[in-house]
Amino acid sequence: MPKVKQISVGASFTKNLGNFQSVKVEANIVMELHDGDDPTAAYEDAWARVQEQVRIGLGKGQPK
């Protein structure tokens, strides 16, 4: 069976700010796996990190 060497996860979210304005936030992560690493656990960790970065980016994208 092939060996998983990397996990790549990405997400984006576009938020309508009204008045014909929007903000798009994207986050991507590539995780290198080492011997003994569980690919499923690595994917879950990567997905959580990407989601958190999108949340942070949406907070920073608010109009002032």
Summary of the structure (lengths in Angstrom):
residues: 64
radius of gyration: 15.6
end to end distance: 52.9
largest distance: 53.2
contacts: 140
relative contact order: 0.27
helix: 34%
strand: 39%
